């Protein structure tokens, strides 16, 4: 079953169980997927439906927005809104691939540093270009960037 179909099925279950908060988030995710689908239909044909990899991209983008919102709300002292966003993020993460532990991300970054022959923080861009395709959807870009900067001596 595709990710998109799983979300539709979970929406139906949320409607039946009257889980309003869960239903609201699932509807938003489904709307984002439909937007992506419609924009791709011009190039790929009228009946095009998102593949799982494209669905993961949509979910990853949505999760990143939730993380950014959490940070913003915390900085503004709005813990109530940050908590709501965290609940939404947790729901979205149910559909994303398992997140890599920091040790695994560190290992991947070290391999990329060796591959790129990076020696300083100036080489951060080259390292990120190698790492991000390898961890797509399985690690947050901020975490990868922080680890790479630390390993390259520009530690934040």
C-alpha positions in Angstrom: 0.0 0.0 0.0 1.3 3.4 -0.9 2.0 6.1 1.7 -0.8 8.3 0.1 -3.3 5.4 0.4 -2.3 4.8 4.0 -3.0 8.4 4.8 -6.4 8.2 3.2 -7.2 5.0 5.1 -6.0 6.6 8.3 -8.2 9.7 7.6 -11.2 7.5 7.3 -10.3 5.8 10.6 -9.9 9.2 12.3 -13.3 10.3 11.0 -14.9 7.2 12.4 -13.2 7.5 15.8 -13.8 11.2 15.9 -10.1 12.0 16.4 -10.4 15.6 15.3 -6.8 16.6 15.8 -5.4 13.6 13.9 -7.9 14.1 11.1 -6.9 17.8 10.8 -3.2 17.0 10.4 -3.9 14.1 7.9 -6.1 16.4 5.8 -3.4 18.9 5.7 -0.8 16.3 4.6 -3.2 14.9 2.0 -3.8 18.4 0.6 0.0 19.0 0.3 0.3 15.7 -1.5 -2.5 16.6 -3.9 -0.8 20.0 -4.6 2.4 18.2 -5.5 0.5 15.7 -7.6 -1.3 18.5 -9.5 2.0 20.3 -10.2 3.6 17.1 -11.5 0.6 16.2 -13.8 1.6 18.9 -16.3 4.8 17.0 -17.0 3.8 13.4 -16.3 0.3 13.1 -17.5 -3.2 13.8 -16.4 -3.7 10.7 -14.3 -0.3 10.8 -12.5 -0.2 9.9 -8.8 2.6 10.5 -6.4 5.1 7.7 -5.9 6.2 6.9 -2.4 9.6 8.7 -2.8 7.7 11.9 -3.8 5.3 11.4 -0.9 8.2 11.2 1.4 9.6 14.5 0.0 6.2 16.2 0.8 6.1 14.7 4.3 9.8 15.7 4.9 9.0 19.3 3.9 5.9 19.4 6.1 7.9 17.9 9.1 10.6 20.6 8.5 8.0 23.3 8.7 6.7 21.9 11.9 10.2 21.8 13.4 10.8 25.5 12.4 7.4 26.4 13.9 8.3 24.7 17.1 11.6 26.7 17.3 9.8 29.9 16.5 7.0 29.3 19.1 9.6 28.4 21.8 11.6 31.6 21.1 8.4 33.6 21.4 7.5 31.9 24.7 4.4 30.2 23.3 4.9 26.7 24.8 1.2 25.9 24.1 1.6 26.3 20.4 4.9 24.5 20.4 3.3 21.5 22.1 0.6 21.4 19.4 3.2 21.5 16.7 5.1 18.7 18.3 2.0 16.6 18.3 1.6 17.3 14.6 5.2 16.5 13.9 4.9 13.2 15.8 2.0 12.2 13.6 3.8 13.1 10.4 6.9 11.2 11.5 4.7 8.0 11.6 4.8 8.0 7.8 8.4 8.9 7.3 11.3 6.5 7.2 12.9 5.7 10.6 15.2 8.6 11.5 18.9 7.7 11.7 20.6 8.0 15.1 23.2 10.7 15.5 26.0 8.1 15.6 25.0 6.8 12.1 24.7 10.3 10.7 28.2 11.1 12.1 29.6 7.9 10.4 28.0 8.9 7.0 29.3 12.5 7.4 32.8 11.1 8.2 32.7 9.0 5.0 31.6 12.0 3.0 34.4 14.1 4.4 37.0 11.5 3.4 35.4 11.1 0.0 35.4 14.9 -0.6 38.8 15.2 0.9 37.4 18.0 3.0 39.8 19.7 5.4 38.1 22.8 6.7 34.7 24.4 7.2 35.0 25.9 3.8 34.4 22.4 2.4 31.0 22.1 4.2 29.0 22.6 1.0 30.8 19.8 -0.8 30.3 17.4 2.2 26.6 18.3 2.4 26.1 17.6 -1.3 27.4 14.1 -0.7 25.6 13.4 2.6 22.1 14.7 1.9 21.2 12.2 -0.9 22.3 9.4 1.3 20.2 10.4 4.3 17.2 11.7 2.4 14.2 11.6 4.6 16.1 9.7 7.3 17.9 12.7 8.9 17.2 16.3 9.5 19.4 18.7 7.4 20.1 20.8 10.5 21.5 17.8 12.3 23.6 16.8 9.4 24.9 20.4 9.0 25.7 20.7 12.7 27.6 17.4 12.7 29.5 18.2 9.5 30.5 21.7 10.8 31.7 20.1 14.1 33.8 17.5 12.3 35.2 20.1 9.9 36.3 22.3 12.7 33.7 25.0 12.4 31.8 23.5 15.3 28.7 25.4 16.3 
